[in-house]
Structures are given as C-alpha cells and as structure tokens.
Amino acid sequence: MDTQLILDSILIFFSVIIGTLLSLVLYRAFIILGKVEKIMEFIDQIREMLEMWERIPFELLKKITNFLSK
C-alpha cells in the first residue's frame, strides 16, 4: 500500500475518534453549565428574598414614625 493512503486512513480514523470524544465532552459541559445556571438563579432568588426580609423592619419603622409624627 501507498504510504500516503495509510497516513490518510490513520488521520481519518483518529479525527473521527477525537471529534466524537470532543463532541461528547462539549455536550456534557453544556449540560453541566445549564445546571449551574439554574443553581445561580436559585441563589439569586434567595438573595433577593433575604434583602426583602432585611427591608421589612425599616419599612415598619418608617410607617410607625410617619403615623406618630401626624
């Protein structure tokens, strides 16, 4: 067989294997990043809820002072 044909066959074989493995790794990374995004959204919701709870005493104090100042 011609050397060029052998080298081309090996190149195609390894390209297919590496391409397939790379596609699988990228797909898995895409899935993981999707889950990370959902976790970050959940953390943002918790942070917003905590900030809202933090403002409650100040709003209550503001209403009481407004009521008493009238």
C-alpha positions in Angstrom: 0.0 0.0 0.0 1.0 3.5 -0.6 2.3 5.4 2.5 0.1 8.4 1.8 -3.0 6.2 1.8 -2.0 4.6 5.2 -1.3 8.0 6.7 -4.6 9.4 5.4 -6.5 6.4 6.8 -4.9 6.9 10.2 -5.6 10.6 10.2 -9.3 10.0 9.3 -9.6 7.3 12.0 -8.1 9.5 14.8 -10.0 12.5 13.6 -13.3 10.6 13.9 -12.4 9.3 17.4 -11.1 12.7 18.6 -14.1 14.5 17.1 -16.6 12.2 18.7 -14.9 12.4 22.1 -14.7 16.2 21.8 -18.4 16.4 20.9 -19.3 14.2 23.9 -17.2 16.4 26.3 -18.7 19.6 24.9 -22.2 18.2 25.3 -21.5 17.2 28.9 -20.1 20.6 29.6 -23.2 22.2 28.1 -25.4 20.1 30.4 -23.3 21.0 33.5 -23.4 24.7 32.6 -27.2 24.5 32.3 -27.4 23.1 35.8 -25.0 25.7 37.1 -27.2 28.4 35.6 -30.3 27.0 37.4 -28.4 26.9 40.7 -27.2 30.5 40.2 -30.8 31.6 39.5 -31.9 29.9 42.7 -29.2 31.6 44.7 -30.3 35.0 43.2 -33.9 34.3 44.3 -32.7 33.5 47.9 -30.6 36.7 48.0 -33.5 38.8 46.8 -35.7 37.2 49.4 -33.2 37.9 52.2 -32.9 41.5 51.0 -36.6 41.9 51.1 -36.7 40.5 54.7 -34.0 42.9 55.7 -36.0 45.9 54.5 -39.2 44.8 56.4 -38.1 46.3 59.8 -37.1 49.6 58.2 -40.4 49.9 56.3 -42.3 49.1 59.5 -40.2 51.7 61.5 -40.9 54.2 58.7 -44.6 53.6 58.9 -44.6 53.9 62.7 -42.7 57.2 62.6 -45.0 58.6 59.9 -48.0 57.6 62.0 -46.6 59.1 65.2 -45.5 62.3 63.5 -49.0 63.1 62.3 
